[in-house]
Amino acid sequence: MAISTTFQEIEKKFKSFKHKEWKSIEEYEEYYLRDLSERLADKNYYTDKEGVEREIPAINHFPELKEYEVWAEGYSVTGYSQEASMLGKVKARSFAQACHILMCKDYLDWMEKINQPTFKEFANPNRWDYDPSRLTYWGCKLFWSKELANK
């Protein structure tokens, strides 16, 4: 499966932000393309503002394991809010893999905890609030830095 993205799509998203989190379209374009290459394993194609199409390969630049920080973006919902928070650090070959490892470990730790007699009546073992296809946790996007999670 191939995924195509154009500069016009990125520009439209950039202009739709209510708060100008990015200093320039070029800064957002760089972030957006890296985000695609970190999150997607398929072939990605990008048509830049000059109309030149190029492949954006999935990132696999780290044959050795690299330590990633995994941050959840902050939120503000019905009177409640939270700043971006670090969920943990883990060694992996890509950011997506780091998220999978950390979230699986967290889920297994939680399962072990709820199997104790004091937690059984409150637990719902079928619930897992991590979405591996979107790299979100409780609906909050996951990022590799505090700065990105706070934007």
C-alpha positions, 0 to 999 in steps of 0.5 A: 500500500502506498500513501501519497501526500502533497505540499498543498495538504500540508499547507492546508493543515498548517493554515487550519491551526487556531494557534500558530504552533509552528514558526513557518510552513517549512518547519511544519513540513519537516515535522510532518514528513518525519512524523510520516516516516516514523509512523508508517511502514508502507511506501510514502510519496511526497509531492513538494511545492514545485511538483516534484514527487519523491519517496519518503522511506520509513525510518530505519536509520538506527540498526543499533537500538536507540533510547526514545522518550515517549511523551503524551501531548497535553490536553484540556477537556471540560475543565480538566487539563494536563501538561504534556507528560513523559510516559517513559523511556525505552530502547527501540529501532524506531519511535513507533516500535518504542511506543509499542514496547512501552505501551505493551509493558505498561499494559502487562504491568497493569494486568498483573496488578489487577489480578490481585484480589483488591483490584479484580472487582474494578478491572476491565481486562478488555480495555486498552487505551493505546491505539498502535495505528495512530500512536495515541494513548487515551486519544492523546498523540505520542511524541518523541520530545517534550517540545513537540508534545507541548505544541 
